Amino acid sequence: MTYQEAVEYLYTQTPLFQNVGQEAYKEGLYNTVTIDRHLGCPHKLYKTIHVAGTNGKGSVSHTLAAILQASGLKTGLYTSPHLTDFRERIRVNGKPVSPQFVVSFIEKNREFLEPLHPSFFEVTTAMAFSWFAEQEVDVAVIETGLGGRLDCTNIITPVLSIITNIGFDHMKFLGDTLSGIAYEKAGIIKKNVPVIIGEDQPETRTVFERKAEEMGTKIIFAQDNCKIISHEYVNPSKVVYETAALPALESGLAGLCQEKNANTILTAVDELARKRFNIPEAAIRKGFKDVCRMTGLRGRWQIVGKKPDIICDTGHNSHGLKYIAQHLEELSSKPGFGQLRIVMGMVNDKDVTDVLALMPRNAKYYFTQASVKRALEASALKEMAKQAGLTGRAYSTVPLAVAAAQREAAPEDLIFVGGSTFVVADLLSMPDFFIQG
């Protein structure tokens, strides 16, 4: 079996949520516990940090991993989804899992796995835990896939739990109220394991407080003691934060949402220090500044082209896209700015109407669809956008939409590509496209 054959096996033999959506979701931890026991409970061999939330958990997970790595710890990182290569999901000190391990894991375990009919995420999580054990990591940052309470990563007992925020997403599985979604995310809160809540609202705060009290554990609301005094954008992809403890803290992750993420990360670092993690100031600065290079993170307000600037972001729901829309409107109001052009696609199980209501009216739109089954047809998105007062043309693929925007753009224009993780993935997969950095 080759690496490509192993990945194709995962895609075809186990239902993949990013492709088929609801059909891939499996509720409960039976399979996860069964597979974990079969493998010898590898997640018990190293410390873990557990990260959940509607948005921001990828940025928080990657930055924390970069900080820990810069502190001299051998650090595992498990995130999802991937953009262009399956191996992006599982990293040690920023390096993706080896193709040979992916192959050997499937070959060694397929006979045991197949009768269980596990999901793609169940198998991938088990693979990640096993790889981290084989690599003898000191600590692993584990991002939940969907929810928390019944997410298959929730078999770990971490040293710290983090819930970034709560917004409306995956409502078919997690509930259609903020308190209901918060209840599912709060499922990662465990006895004697401190939990940090990055952002909260009145209807979610009580849920978290009740769960922390039930588990007898410490809860920290990061926004109650904001560490960020101010921020300044040096360029569209670089921001400098002022904090009391860390003046002129440079971050490689820009975008308006990142200030809240930065506050969550700094709060987590303080708590890890109380847990006897030795994290020097230099490591914090390096982790913030070089997170993308150190961990391979892509698609977070990433500049991928110049003259005109082309920026992509994986924000994909109303909670995340409101920050993107606000940032785009701020940029487009500056003197000397040309035309804002937005290449946009969404999947068919998202809050499309709510998202379209947030998007800038002064932009020219290039509606498109990603190369996954869940993609909303470009023509349907165009019609829905028309009802929201947004105008543009429809393109059947992301490359066609991007090429059209580039053709029509002047050097002083800005092209934004997003609306869906999978639109960004298609952009970054374009073979002749210039990817900066």
C-alpha positions in Angstrom: 0.0 0.0 0.0 1.3 3.4 -1.0 0.7 6.6 0.9 -1.9 7.8 -1.7 -3.6 4.4 -1.5 -3.7 4.7 2.3 -5.3 8.2 2.2 -7.8 7.0 -0.5 -8.7 4.1 1.8 -9.5 6.6 4.6 -11.6 8.7 2.3 -13.5 5.9 0.8 -13.9 3.4 3.6 -14.6 5.9 6.4 -17.2 8.7 6.0 -15.4 12.1 5.8 -17.4 14.9 7.3 -15.8 17.6 5.2 -17.0 15.9 2.1 -20.4 14.4 3.0 -21.4 16.3 6.2 -24.1 14.9 8.4 -23.7 11.3 7.1 -20.2 11.2 8.5 -21.2 12.2 12.1 -21.2 9.4 14.7 -22.4 10.2 18.1 -20.8 8.6 21.1 -17.4 7.4 22.2 -17.8 3.6 21.9 -15.6 3.3 18.8 -13.0 5.7 20.1 -12.6 3.9 23.4 -12.6 0.5 21.7 -9.9 1.6 19.2 -7.9 3.3 22.0 -7.8 0.2 24.1 -6.7 -1.9 21.1 -3.8 0.5 20.6 -2.8 0.5 24.3 -4.2 3.9 25.2 -1.4 5.9 23.7 -2.7 9.3 24.7 -1.8 8.5 28.4 1.9 8.6 27.5 2.2 12.4 27.3 0.6 15.5 28.6 -2.2 17.1 26.5 -4.0 20.4 26.2 -7.6 20.3 24.9 -9.0 23.1 22.7 -12.7 23.4 21.7 -14.8 26.3 20.4 -16.9 27.5 17.5 -14.1 29.7 16.0 -10.5 30.4 16.7 -9.6 27.0 18.0 -7.2 26.4 15.1 -5.3 29.7 15.6 -5.2 29.1 19.4 -4.0 25.5 19.0 -1.3 26.4 16.5 0.0 29.3 18.5 0.1 27.4 21.7 2.0 24.6 20.0 4.5 27.1 18.5 5.1 28.6 22.0 5.6 25.2 23.6 7.9 24.1 20.8 9.9 27.4 21.2 10.1 26.5 24.9 12.1 23.4 24.0 9.2 20.9 24.4 8.7 18.2 21.8 5.1 19.2 20.8 2.4 17.3 19.0 -0.4 19.1 17.3 -3.7 17.6 16.1 -6.1 19.8 14.1 -8.7 19.6 11.4 -9.6 19.9 8.7 -6.6 19.8 6.4 -6.3 22.1 3.4 -4.3 20.3 0.8 -2.7 17.2 2.4 -4.1 14.8 5.0 -0.8 14.9 6.9 -1.4 18.6 7.9 -3.7 17.3 10.6 -1.0 15.5 12.6 2.3 17.3 13.4 5.2 17.0 15.8 7.3 20.2 16.1 5.6 21.4 13.0 6.6 18.5 10.9 3.7 16.5 9.4 3.2 12.8 10.2 5.4 10.6 8.0 3.7 8.9 5.0 5.2 5.6 6.1 3.4 5.8 9.4 0.1 6.6 7.8 0.5 3.5 5.6 1.7 1.2 8.5 -1.1 2.3 10.8 -3.8 1.4 8.2 -2.1 -1.9 7.3 -1.6 -3.0 10.9 -5.1 -2.0 12.1 -7.6 -2.3 9.2 -8.6 -5.8 10.1 -9.5 -4.6 13.6 -11.1 -1.4 12.4 -13.3 -2.5 9.6 -15.9 -4.4 11.7 -16.4 -1.3 13.8 -17.2 0.9 10.7 -15.5 3.9 12.3 -15.7 7.4 11.0 -12.8 9.1 9.3 -12.3 11.3 12.4 -12.3 8.3 14.7 -9.5 6.6 12.8 -7.5 9.8 12.3 -7.7 10.7 16.0 -6.4 7.2 16.9 -3.6 7.6 14.4 -2.6 11.0 15.8 -2.5 9.7 19.4 -0.4 6.7 18.3 2.0 8.9 16.3 2.5 11.2 19.3 3.3 8.2 21.5 5.8 6.8 19.0 7.5 10.1 18.7 7.6 10.4 22.5 6.3 14.0 22.6 6.3 15.9 25.8 3.0 17.5 25.2 0.3 17.5 22.5 -2.2 20.2 21.7 -5.5 18.5 20.7 -8.2 20.4 18.9 -11.7 18.9 18.9 -13.4 18.1 15.7 -17.0 18.9 16.3 -18.5 19.8 19.7 -16.8 18.5 22.7 -18.9 16.2 24.9 -19.2 13.4 22.3 -16.1 14.4 20.2 -13.8 11.5 19.9 -10.8 13.5 21.2 -12.7 13.7 24.5 -11.1 10.6 25.9 -8.0 12.5 27.0 -7.5 14.0 30.5 -5.5 17.2 29.7 -3.6 19.5 31.9 -5.6 22.4 30.6 -8.9 22.8 28.7 -9.7 25.8 26.5 -13.0 26.8 25.0 -12.4 29.7 22.6 -16.0 30.9 22.1 -19.5 29.9 21.2 -21.4 30.7 18.0 -24.0 29.2 15.7 -22.4 26.4 13.7 -23.1 22.6 13.3 -26.6 23.2 14.8 -27.9 19.9 13.5 -25.6 18.2 15.9 -25.0 20.7 18.7 -28.3 22.4 19.2 -29.9 25.6 17.9 -29.3 27.8 21.0 -26.1 29.3 22.3 -26.7 27.6 25.6 -27.3 24.3 24.0 -24.1 24.6 21.9 -22.2 25.7 25.0 -23.4 22.6 26.9 -21.8 20.4 24.2 -18.6 22.3 24.2 -18.5 22.3 28.0 -18.3 18.5 27.8 -14.5 18.8 27.6 -14.4 20.3 31.2 -13.0 17.6 33.5 -12.5 17.2 37.2 -9.5 19.0 38.6 -8.5 20.3 35.1 -8.6 24.1 34.9 -10.6 25.5 31.9 -10.2 28.8 30.1 -13.1 30.4 28.3 -11.9 32.8 25.7 -15.2 34.7 25.0 -18.6 34.3 26.7 -22.1 35.7 26.6 -24.6 35.7 29.4 -26.4 32.6 28.0 -23.2 30.6 27.8 -21.4 31.9 30.9 -23.9 30.2 33.2 -23.5 26.9 31.4 -19.8 27.0 31.8 -19.9 28.0 35.4 -22.4 25.2 36.2 -20.3 22.6 34.5 -17.1 23.8 36.2 -18.8 23.7 39.6 -20.2 20.2 38.8 -16.6 19.0 38.0 -15.1 20.8 40.9 -12.6 22.6 38.8 -11.2 26.1 38.3 -12.7 28.3 35.5 -11.0 31.4 34.0 -12.9 33.8 31.8 -10.2 35.4 29.7 -12.2 38.4 28.7 -12.7 39.4 32.3 -9.0 40.3 32.5 -8.0 41.4 29.0 -4.3 41.4 28.6 -4.3 43.3 25.3 -4.1 47.1 25.8 -4.0 48.1 22.2 -3.0 46.8 18.7 -1.6 48.2 15.5 -1.6 46.7 12.0 1.8 47.0 10.4 0.5 45.4 7.2 -2.6 43.3 6.4 -0.9 40.2 7.7 1.1 41.5 10.7 -0.2 43.0 13.9 1.6 44.3 17.0 -0.1 44.0 20.4 0.7 46.1 23.5 0.4 44.3 26.8 1.6 45.1 30.3 3.9 42.1 30.5 4.8 41.9 26.8 5.1 45.3 25.1 5.3 45.3 21.3 4.2 41.7 20.9 4.4 40.9 17.2 2.0 38.4 15.7 2.0 36.7 12.4 -1.8 36.2 12.6 -3.8 39.3 11.7 -7.5 39.8 11.3 -9.8 41.4 13.9 -10.7 38.1 15.5 -7.1 37.4 16.4 -7.1 39.9 19.2 -9.5 37.8 21.2 -7.5 34.7 20.3 -4.3 36.4 21.5 -5.9 37.2 24.8 -7.0 33.6 25.2 -3.5 32.3 24.4 -1.8 34.7 26.8 -4.3 33.6 29.6 -3.5 29.9 28.7 0.3 30.6 28.9 -0.2 32.1 32.4 -2.1 29.0 33.5 0.5 26.6 32.1 3.2 28.5 34.0 1.2 27.7 37.2 1.2 24.1 36.0 5.1 24.2 36.1 5.6 24.6 32.4 8.7 26.6 31.8 7.8 29.1 29.1 10.3 31.9 28.7 9.2 35.3 27.3 11.4 34.7 24.2 9.3 31.6 23.5 6.0 33.5 23.7 7.3 36.1 21.3 8.7 33.6 18.9 5.5 31.5 19.0 3.3 34.5 18.2 5.6 35.9 15.5 6.5 32.7 13.7 3.4 30.5 14.3 2.8 29.9 10.6 6.3 28.9 9.8 6.7 26.8 12.9 3.4 24.9 12.6 2.5 25.0 9.0 -0.6 27.0 9.7 -2.2 28.5 6.5 -5.4 30.2 5.6 -5.7 32.6 8.5 -5.8 36.1 6.9 -3.0 34.9 4.7 -1.6 37.1 1.9 -1.1 34.9 -1.1 -0.6 37.4 -3.9 0.6 41.0 -4.5 -0.4 43.8 -6.8 -3.3 43.4 -6.2 -3.1 42.0 -2.7 -4.9 38.6 -2.5 -5.9 37.6 1.0 -7.6 34.3 2.0 -9.2 33.3 5.3 -10.9 30.1 6.4 -13.7 31.8 8.4 -16.9 29.9 7.4 -19.8 30.9 9.6 -21.5 34.2 10.7 -19.7 34.3 14.0 -16.3 34.2 12.3 -17.2 36.1 9.1 -18.5 39.2 10.9 -14.9 40.0 11.9 -13.7 39.4 8.3 -16.4 41.6 6.9 -15.6 44.4 9.4 -11.9 44.2 8.6 -12.5 44.3 4.8 -14.7 47.4 5.2 -12.0 49.1 7.3 -9.4 48.3 4.7 -11.5 49.5 1.8 -12.3 52.8 3.5 -8.6 53.9 3.6 -7.3 56.6 1.2 -5.8 55.2 -2.0 -7.7 51.9 -1.8 -9.1 50.7 -5.1 -11.9 48.1 -5.5 -12.7 45.4 -3.0 -13.3 42.1 -4.9 -14.6 39.0 -3.0 -14.3 35.5 -4.3 -16.8 33.6 -2.2 -18.2 30.1 -1.8 -20.0 28.3 1.0 -21.2 24.8 1.9 -24.9 24.0 1.9 -25.2 23.3 5.7 -24.0 26.7 6.9 -26.0 29.8 7.9 -25.7 31.3 4.4 -28.4 34.0 4.8 -26.9 35.3 8.0 -23.4 35.4 6.5 -24.6 37.2 3.3 -26.3 39.9 5.5 -22.9 40.7 7.0 -20.8 41.0 3.8 -19.7 44.4 2.4 -22.1 46.0 0.0 -19.3 48.0 -1.8 -17.5 44.9 -3.1 -17.7 43.1 -6.5 -18.5 39.5 -6.0 -17.3 36.3 -7.8 -19.5 33.5 -6.4 -18.1 30.1 -6.7 -18.2 26.6 -5.3 -15.4 24.4 -3.8 -14.6 20.9 -5.1 -16.5 19.0 -2.3 -20.0 17.5 -2.3 -21.2 19.8 0.4 -20.5 22.9 -1.7 -23.5 25.2 -2.4 -23.8 25.7 -6.1 -22.4 29.0 -7.2 -25.6 30.0 -9.1 -27.7 29.3 -6.0 -25.3 31.4 -3.8 -25.5 34.2 -6.4 -29.3 34.3 -6.2 -29.3 34.2 -2.4 -26.7 37.0 -2.4 -28.9 39.1 -4.7 -31.6 39.0 -2.1 -29.1 40.4 0.4 -28.1 43.2 -2.0 -24.8 41.7 -3.2 -24.1 41.6 -6.9 -21.6 39.6 -8.9 -21.2 36.7 -11.3 -21.1 32.9 -10.7 -18.2 30.6 -11.5 -18.2 26.8 -11.4 -14.8 26.5 -9.8 -12.5 28.5 -7.5 -9.7 28.8 -10.0 -12.1 30.3 -12.6 -13.4 32.8 -10.1 -9.9 33.8 -8.9 -8.7 34.2 -12.4 -11.6 36.4 -13.3 -11.0 38.6 -10.2 -7.3 38.9 -11.1 -8.0 39.8 -14.7 -10.3 42.6 -13.7 -8.3 43.9 -10.7 -6.0 47.0 -10.7 -2.8 46.9 -8.6 -4.4 49.0 -5.8 -7.4 46.6 -5.5 -7.9 43.9 -2.8 -9.1 40.4 -3.7 -10.4 38.4 -0.7 -11.0 34.6 -1.1 -13.1 32.8 1.5 -16.5 31.9 2.9 -15.5 28.3 3.3 -12.4 26.3 4.4 -12.8 24.3 1.2 -12.7 27.4 -1.1 -9.4 28.4 0.5 -8.2 24.8 0.1 -8.9 25.0 -3.6 -7.1 28.3 -3.9 -4.0 26.9 -2.2 -4.1 23.9 -4.4 -3.9 26.0 -7.6 -0.6 24.7 -9.1 0.6 27.9 -10.7 -0.6 30.3 -8.0 1.9 32.4 -6.1 1.7 31.6 -2.4 3.6 34.1 -0.3 5.8 33.0 2.6 
